[in-house]
Amino acid sequence: MTIVAAITSKFDEPLYPTEVLIKVPEGGLTINSVALLNHIRSIDTPPTNQTTR
């Protein structure tokens, strides 16, 4: 399972408690952005083909 959150570069300050500022260059972003934690989703991911030893 993977957890994802929406990210936008269009935001106003002050931020809401459910918004987290992500400053450049964090995460490879080229513009300051905000993670919208009220839009968190979980998605299924296929199992990997790795074997454990």
C-alpha positions in Angstrom: 0.0 0.0 0.0 1.2 3.5 -0.8 -0.1 6.7 0.8 -0.3 9.8 -1.4 -1.2 13.4 -0.8 -2.2 16.2 -3.2 0.4 18.9 -3.8 -0.2 22.4 -5.2 1.8 25.5 -5.8 -1.3 27.7 -5.5 -1.8 28.6 -1.9 -2.4 31.5 0.5 -0.8 32.2 3.8 -1.5 31.6 6.6 -1.8 27.9 5.9 -4.5 25.8 7.3 -3.6 23.2 10.0 -4.0 20.5 7.3 -1.5 22.1 4.9 2.3 21.6 5.0 4.7 24.0 3.2 7.3 22.3 1.1 10.1 24.7 0.2 12.4 24.4 -2.8 14.4 22.2 -3.4 12.8 19.7 -1.0 11.6 16.7 -2.9 13.0 18.0 -6.2 10.4 20.8 -6.5 11.2 23.9 -8.4 8.6 26.1 -6.8 7.4 26.4 -3.2 4.3 24.2 -2.8 1.9 22.9 -0.2 0.9 19.3 0.6 -2.8 19.1 1.2 -3.1 16.6 4.0 -6.9 16.7 3.9 -6.6 15.0 0.5 -4.6 11.9 1.6 -5.4 8.7 -0.2 -4.1 5.2 0.0 -3.6 3.1 -3.1 -2.8 -0.6 -3.6 0.5 -1.4 -5.1 1.3 -4.7 -6.7 3.6 -7.0 -4.8 7.2 -7.0 -5.9 9.0 -9.9 -7.4 11.8 -9.8 -4.9 12.7 -12.9 -3.0 14.0 -12.9 0.5 17.0 -15.0 1.5 
